[in-house]
C-alpha cells in the first residue's frame, strides 16, 4: 500500500500555528457576533469562546491521528450548534481542515473512504433533523415557508460544496504526497545504483589486471628466458656472446620492472584475451572505425614522432578510445572531434576535444570511464584534465612521462598531418 512520509517537525509547528490562529480568530468573532445582537443571544460569551478554542485544538493532531481529530471536532461543533454557542466563520474553516485531513493523512485508504462517507451521512442526517425541528419553530411562520425552504436549499448546496471540496482536496493532497515520495525513493535508488555501478566497474578493472600484465610484461619475461638459455649454452665456449646475452637479460628485467611499477587498472574492449595490447600505431585504425560509425574525427600529430613504452602507448590508446565513446554518447555521433598527439620533451600528450553540436543527450553517465582514465594516467605519474570547453563541447587532455627508450623502433609517421 502506498504511503506518504510521516509529518516532520516543521509540519507540526505549522499545525500549532494554524490551531492558535483559528482559536484566536474564533474568540474575536464570538465577541463581534455578540455585539451585532443577531447571534449568541442568551448565551454567555465565555462559553462560545470556549467552544471556539476547543474546536481548533484537535487540529494539533490532524496529521498523526486525522480520524479521531475530525470526530472530536464534529462532536464539539454539533454540541456548540445545539447550544447556540457557535460563531459561523472561523468554525467552518476548522471543521473543513479536520474533514480534509482524513483524506490527506489517513494511511488506511479504506478507512479514509468509509469514515468520510459515514461522517457525510451523519452530518446530512443531523442537518435534516435540524431542518424538521426548525420548520415547526415559531419564527418560521413569521418569515414564511417559502423563505424557510429557500434558506434550507442554500444550506444544502453550501454543505455539498463544502464537504465535496474537502473530500476532493484531501484525496489530491494524499496522491500528490505519495507521488513525491515515489519520486524521492526512485531518485535515491538511482543514486545507489550509480554508486554501485561505479564501484563494480572499478572492481572489474582490478580483476582484469592479469590481462594487461600479459600484454605488457609477458614478452619481457619470455625474452629473458631465451637470452638466459643462450648465455648458459655458450658461457664456456664464447664468453663474449654470453655476456651480450646477459646484457639483454638485464635490460629486459629493467624494462619489466618499470612496466610492473606503472601497471594500473585498465579498461579493455570485449575480446577473448588473446589480442596484443594496442598503442599509438592503432590510433588511425581506431579513428577510421569511428568515422565509419558516423563520427567526424581528425587526427593530428605534433612534434617529432618517436617510440614510446608499451604501457604509455596503451594508455594513450585507451584514453582516446574512451573519449571518442563519450563524445559519441553525449555530444552526438555527428559532432566534430579533434584528436591531437603531442610528442613533447620527455612527455606524451593526447588531447580529444568535441564541439558538442551533434545532437547527443548531454547527460553524464556513472563516471566509471573517467575513473578508469584517471587511475591509468595517475599510475604513470601523469595528469588528466577533463571538463567542458569555454566555447562549447568537452575536452579530455592527458599528459604522461615518456622518456626516450633505447632499443625501441621509431614509428614511421608524418608530424602534424591529419589522419
MARKE-676436 format. One record per residue: x, y, z of N, C-alpha, C in turn; residue in three letters. Coordinates in steps of 0.2 Angstrom, whole numbers, plus 5000, padded with zeros to 4 digits. Atoms other than C-alpha are relative to their C-alpha. Last residue first. Layout:
XYZXYZXYZALA ...
This chain:
500150065002522550574798499249994997UNK 500650034998522950754800499949934997UNK 500550025006524750794796499449975003UNK 500549955001525750874810499549994995UNK 500249964995527250754810499550054997UNK 499949945002527250614797499850055005UNK 500549965000527450444804500250074998UNK 500049975006528550294803499450044999UNK 500650005004528750244821500150044993UNK 500349935002530550234828499449984996UNK 500049985007530950054835499750074999UNK 500650005002531350044854500050024992UNK 500150075003533149994858499350004998UNK 499550035004533350144870499849934997UNK 499850074998531850224877500549974995UNK 499850045005531650414876500349935002UNK 499349995002530750474891500249964994UNK 499850045005528850474891500750014998UNK 499350005001528050554906500249954995UNK 499750054996526150564904500850014998UNK 499349995001524950704899500449955004UNK 499650044996523150684896500750014998UNK 499249995002521950814889500449955006UNK 499650054996520050774888500750014998UNK 499350015001518950924882500349955005UNK 499750034994517050944880500849984998UNK 499750065001515951054869500449975007UNK 500550065001515651234870500349944998UNK 500449985006516651394868499649944998UNK 500349944999517351384886499650024994UNK 499749955003517651194885499750075000UNK 500349975006516851074897500550064997UNK 500549954998517950964908499750034994UNK 500650015003519350834909499550055002UNK 500549945000521150864913499449984996UNK 500650005004522250714917499650065001UNK 500549964998524050714924499450004995UNK 500249955004525450594923499550045003UNK 499749944998526450484935499850064996UNK 499449985003526150334926500350065002UNK 499550054999524950264939500650014996UNK 499649994993524050434939500549955001UNK 499549955001523650414920500450015006UNK 499550025005522850244922500550055000UNK 499650054997521850294938500649984995UNK 499649964994521250454930500449955003UNK 499449965003520750354914500450045005UNK 499550045003519750224924500650044997UNK 499750034995518850354934500649954998UNK 499649954997518350444919500549985005UNK 499549995005517650294911500550055002UNK 499550064999516750244928500550014995UNK 499349984999515850414928500549955001UNK 499850024993514050344931500750035001UNK 500250074998513450434915500349995007UNK 499450034998513350624911499849935003UNK 500050034993511950684901500649975001UNK 499749954996512150794885500049985007UNK 500449994994510950684876500350055004UNK 500050054995511850704859499650015006UNK 500750024998511350814845500049945005UNK 500250055004513050834837499349975002UNK 500549985004513551004842499749944996UNK 500650014997514650974857499450024996UNK 500449945000516151044848499450005004UNK 500650005005517250894853499750075001UNK 500549954999519050894860499450004995UNK 500750015004520250754862499550055002UNK 500649954999522050794868499449984995UNK 500550015004523550674870499450045002UNK 500749974999525150724877499549984995UNK 500550015005526750624878499450035002UNK 500750014998528250684889499649984993UNK 500150054994530150684890499349995002UNK 499450024997530250834878499949965006UNK 499649954996528550844870500649975003UNK 499450034997527750724857500450065003UNK 499449965000526050794855500549965003UNK 499550044997524550684849500650055000UNK 499449985001522950784844500549965005UNK 499550044996521250714842500750034998UNK 499349995001519850834836500549965004UNK 499550024994518050784837500750014997UNK 499350005003516650864826500549995006UNK 499649944998514950814832500749994998UNK 499849965005513950694821500550065003UNK 499550045005513850544833500250054995UNK 500450025006513150664847500549964995UNK 500049945005514050764861499649984993UNK 500249944997513550644875500050064995UNK 500650014995513650464868499750075002UNK 500550035004514850494853499350005004UNK 500249945005515950614863499449974996UNK 500349954997516050484877499750064995UNK 500650034998516550344865499550055004UNK 500450015006517850454857499349975002UNK 500249935002518550504874499550004994UNK 500549994995518650314880499750074998UNK 500650055001519550264864499450025005UNK 500349985006520750414865499449964999UNK 500349944999521150374883499650034994UNK 500650014996521350194879499750075002UNK 500550035004522650224865499350005004UNK 500249955005523650344876499449984996UNK 500349954996523750214890499750064995UNK 500750034998524250084878499650055003UNK 500450005006525650194871499349975001UNK 500249935002526250234888499650004994UNK 500549984995526250054894499750074998UNK 500650035001527149994878499450035004UNK 500150064996528550124881499349974998UNK 500249994993528550264867500049935004UNK 500350064997529350264850499950025007UNK 499450054998529650434842499649945004UNK 500250074997528650554832500649965002UNK 499650055003529450734831499749935002UNK 499450024998528150864836500349944996UNK 499649945000526350874833500649985004UNK 499450014996525250734827500550065000UNK 499449965001523550774821500549995005UNK 499450014996522050664820500650044998UNK 499349995004520350714813500549995005UNK 499450004996518650644818500650024996UNK 499649965004516850674811500750015004UNK 499649954996515950524819500450044995UNK 500449945001514750424808500350065003UNK 500650004996515150244813499750075000UNK 500550045003516350234798499450005004UNK 500349975006517250384805499549964997UNK 500549954998517450304822499750034994UNK 500650044998518150144814499550055002UNK 500350025006519450254805499349975001UNK 500449955003519850334821499649994994UNK 500549984995520350174829499550064997UNK 500550055000521350114814499450025004UNK 500449995006522250284814499549954999UNK 500549945000522550264833499750014993UNK 500750025001523250084832499550065000UNK 500150025006525050144830499349974998UNK 500149945004524950244846499949984993UNK 499649944998524750084856499850054995UNK 499949955005523649924856500450065002UNK 500249944998523949774868500150054994UNK 499549964997524049614859499850075002UNK 499749945004522549514856500550035004UNK 499450025004522249344865500350064996UNK 499450004996521049404879500749984996UNK 499950074997519449344870500750005004UNK 499650045004518949524867500149935003UNK 500350075000517749654874500449964995UNK 500650015005518749814874499949935001UNK 499950035006519949844889499449994996UNK 500650015003519949974903500149964993UNK 500149985007521449974913499449974997UNK 500750025002521849964932499950034993UNK 500649984996523650004934499449974997UNK 500650035001525449954929499450025004UNK 500549965003526750084931499349974998UNK 500149954996527849984943499450054997UNK 500450034995527649824933499850065005UNK 500750015002528149914917499649985006UNK 500349935001529749984925499349994998UNK 500149974994530149814932499750075000UNK 500650034997529949734915499850035007UNK 500649985003531049864907499449975003UNK 500149934998532449834920499350024997UNK 500350004993532249644918499950075002UNK 500750025000532349664899499750005007UNK 500449955003533949764900499249985001UNK 500049944995534749644912499650054997UNK 500450024994534349494901499950065005UNK 500749995002534949594886499649975005UNK 500149925000536649624895499250004998UNK 500249984993536649434899499850075000UNK 500750034999536549394880499850025007UNK 500549975003538049504877499349985001UNK 500049944996539049424891499550054996UNK 500450014994538649254884499950075004UNK 500850005001539149314867499649995006UNK 500249945002540849374874499250004998UNK 500249954995541149224884499750064998UNK 500049935003541049104869499850055006UNK 499750005006541448924874500150074997UNK 499350035000541148914892500450014994UNK 499649964995539649034893500749975000UNK 499449985003538948974876500550035006UNK 499750055005537448864882500750024998UNK 499750064997537148964898500349954995UNK 499449984996537049134889500349935003UNK 499449995005535849064876500650015004UNK 499950075003534648994890500650014995UNK 499750034994534749174899500249934997UNK 499349985000534349254882500449975006UNK 499650025006532849144879500750025001UNK 499950075000532149164897500449984994UNK 499550014995532449354897500149925001UNK 499349985003531549374881500549985005UNK 499850055005530049274888500750024997UNK 499850064996530049384904500249954995UNK 499349994997530049544893500249945003UNK 499550015005528649474882500750025003UNK 499850075001527549444897500650004995UNK 499450034997527549624903500349934998UNK 499549964999526349724893500749985002UNK 499949965006525049614886500650045000UNK 499850045005525149484900500250044994UNK 499450034998525049604914500349964994UNK 499549955002523649694904500749985002UNK 500049995007522649534905500550054998UNK 499550055003523149504923500050004993UNK 499349985000522449674928500449954997UNK 499850015007520649614923500850025000UNK 500050075002520049584941500449994994UNK 499550034996520649764946500049924999UNK 499449985003519649834931500649975004UNK 499950045006518149744937500750014997UNK 499850074998518249814954500249964994UNK 499449994997518249994947500349935002UNK 499649995006516749954936500750005003UNK 499950065004515849874951500550014994UNK 499650044995516150034962500249934996UNK 499349975000515550144948500449955004UNK 499850015006513950034946500850024999UNK 499850075001513650034964500349984993UNK 499450014996513750224965500249925000UNK 499449975003512550234951500649995003UNK 499750045006511450104958500550034997UNK 499750064997511350204975500249954994UNK 499449984998510950364965500449945003UNK 499549985006509650284955500750025003UNK 499850065003508850214971500550004994UNK 499550034995508850384980500349934997UNK 499349975000508050454965500549975004UNK 499650015006506750324964500650034999UNK 499750074999506350344983500349984993UNK 499449994996506150534980500349935001UNK 499449975004505050504965500650015004UNK 499850055005503950384975500650034996UNK 499650054996503850504990500349954995UNK 499349974998503350644978500449955004UNK 499649995006501950534971500750035001UNK 499750075002501350484988500450004994UNK 499550024995501250674993500349934998UNK 499449965002500250714977500649985005UNK 499750035006499050574979500650044999UNK 499750064998498750624998500349974993UNK 499449994996498450804993500449945002UNK 499449975004497350764979500650015004UNK 499850055004496250654991500650024995UNK 499650054996496150795003500349944996UNK 499349974999495750924990500449955005UNK 499650005006494250814984500750025001UNK 499850075002493550775001500550004994UNK 499650034995493650955007500249934998UNK 499349975001492951014991500549975005UNK 499750025007491450894992500750034999UNK 499750074998491150935011500349974993UNK 499549994995490951125007500449935001UNK 499449975003490151104990500550005006UNK 499750055005488850984997500650034997UNK 499750064997488651095013500349954995UNK 499349984997488451255003500349945003UNK 499549995005487051174992500750025003UNK 499850075003486151105007500550014995UNK 499650044995486251275016500249934997UNK 499449975000485551365001500549975005UNK 499750025006484151245000500750034999UNK 499850074999483751265018500349984994UNK 499450014996483751455016500249935001UNK 499449975004482551445001500650005004UNK 499850055005481451325011500650034996UNK 499750064997481251445025500449954996UNK 499349974998480951595014500449955003UNK 499649995006479551495005500750025002UNK 499750065002478851445022500450004994UNK 500350035006478651625028500349934998UNK 499649985006479651735039499749974994UNK 500049935001478351735054500450024993UNK 500749985002477851555052500150084999UNK 500150025006479751505053499350034997UNK 499749955005480051615068499849984993UNK 500449945001478851505078500250054995UNK 499849954996479951345075499550064999UNK 500549994995479051205067500150055005UNK 500649995003480151205052499450025004UNK 500149935001481651225063499450024996UNK 500149964994481451055070499950074999UNK 500750024998481250975053499950045006UNK 500449975004482851075047499249985002UNK 500049934998483851025062499550044996UNK 500349994994483450845059499950075002UNK 500750015001483950865041499650005006UNK 500349945003485550945046499349994998UNK 500049954995485950805058499750064997UNK 500650024996485550675044499950055006UNK 500649995004486750765032499349985004UNK 500149935000488050775046499450024996UNK 500249984993487950585049499850085000UNK 500750024999487950545030499750035007UNK 500549965005489450655027499349985001UNK 500049934997490350575043499550054995UNK 500550004994489850405037500050075003UNK 500750015002490650435020499550005005UNK 500349945003492150515027499349994997UNK 500149954994492450365038499750074997UNK 500650024997492150245023499950055006UNK 500650005004493450325012499449995004UNK 500149935003494850365024499350014996UNK 500249964995494650195032499850074999UNK 500750024999494850115015499750035006UNK 500449975005496350225012499349985000UNK 500550065002497250165028499550044995UNK 499650055004498650295029499649954997UNK 500250064998497450445034500349944996UNK 499550034996498450605030499849935003UNK 499349995001497650695016500549965004UNK 499850025007495850625015500850014999UNK 500150085001495650625034500249984993UNK 499450034998496450805034499949925000UNK 499550015006495150875023500649965003UNK 500350055005493750835036500549994995UNK 500050064997494850925050499749954995UNK 499350025000495351075039500049935003UNK 499850025007493451105034500749965001UNK 500350075001492951095053500249984993UNK 499750064996494251225057499749944998UNK 499350015003493751345042500349945004UNK 500050045006491951325047500749984997UNK 500250074998492251375065500049964994UNK 499450034999493251535059499849925002UNK 499549985004491551595052500749965001UNK 500150035007489951545059500550014995UNK 500049945005490151585078500149964993UNK 499650005005489451445089500150064995UNK 499449974998488651445105500550004995UNK 500049935002486851415101500650045002UNK 500049954995486851265112500050074998UNK 500650014996486451145098499950055006UNK 500649985004487751225087499349995004UNK 500049925000489051215101499450024996UNK 500249984994488651025103500050085001UNK 500750014999488750995085499750025006UNK 500449955004490351085083499349995001UNK 499949934997491250995098499550054996UNK 500450004993490650825092500050075003UNK 500750005001491250865074499650005006UNK 500249935003492950925080499250004999UNK 500149964995493150765090499850074998UNK 500650024996492750655075499950055006UNK 500649985004493950755064499449985004UNK 500049935000495450735077499350034997UNK 500249974994495050555079499950075001UNK 500750024999495150525060499850025007UNK 500549965003496750635057499249985002UNK 500650034999497850555070499450044997UNK 499850064997499650605065499349955001UNK 499550035005499250745053500149935003UNK 500450025006497650815062500549964995UNK 499850075002498450805079499749984993UNK 499350024998498650995083500249934998UNK 499549995006497051025073500749985001UNK 499950075003496050945088500550014993UNK 499550044997496351115097500149934996UNK 499349995003495351225085500549955002UNK 500150025007493551175090500750004996UNK 500050075001494051185108500049974993UNK 499350034999494551365106500049925000UNK 499649985005492951415098500749975001UNK 500150045006491951315110500550014994UNK 499850074998492751405125499949954994UNK 499349995001492451575116500349935002UNK 499850005007490651525115500750004998UNK 500250065003490551485133500149994993UNK 499550044998491451645138499949934998UNK 499549995005490151745129500649955001UNK 499449964997488751685140500650004994UNK 499550054999487251635129500650045003UNK 500150044994485651725129500549955002UNK 500549974996485851785111499849965006UNK 499950014993487451725105499550045004UNK 499750064998487051795087500150005008UNK 500350055005486051935079500249935003UNK 500650024997486452065093499649954996UNK 500549985005487852135082499349995003UNK 500249935000488952145098499550024994UNK 500449984994488851955101499850084999UNK 500650035002489551925083499550025006UNK 500349965005491052035087499349984998UNK 500149944997491451945103499650054995UNK 500550014995491251775095499850075003UNK 500750005004492251835080499449995005UNK 500149935002493751885092499350004996UNK 500249964994493651715100499850074998UNK 500650024997493651625084499750045006UNK 500549975004495051725077499349985002UNK 500049934999496151675092499450034996UNK 500349994993495651495091500050075001UNK 500750015000495951495072499750015007UNK 500349955004497651575074499349994999UNK 500049944996498251455088499650064996UNK 500550004995497651305078500050065004UNK 500750005003498551355062499550005006UNK 500249935002500151405072499350004997UNK 500149964994500151235081499850074998UNK 500750014997499851155064499950035007UNK 500549965004501351245056499349985003UNK 500049934998502451185071499550044996UNK 500350004994501951005067500050075003UNK 500750015001502351025049499650015007UNK 500349945003504051095053499350004999UNK 500149954995504450955065499750064997UNK 499449984996504050825052499950055005UNK 499949934999502450735047500750025003UNK 500349974994502650555042500250075000UNK 499650004994503050515024499750035006UNK 499749945000501650465012500550015006UNK 500049954994501150295010500350064998UNK 499649945000500750174995499950045006UNK 500449945000500050005000500450065000UNK 
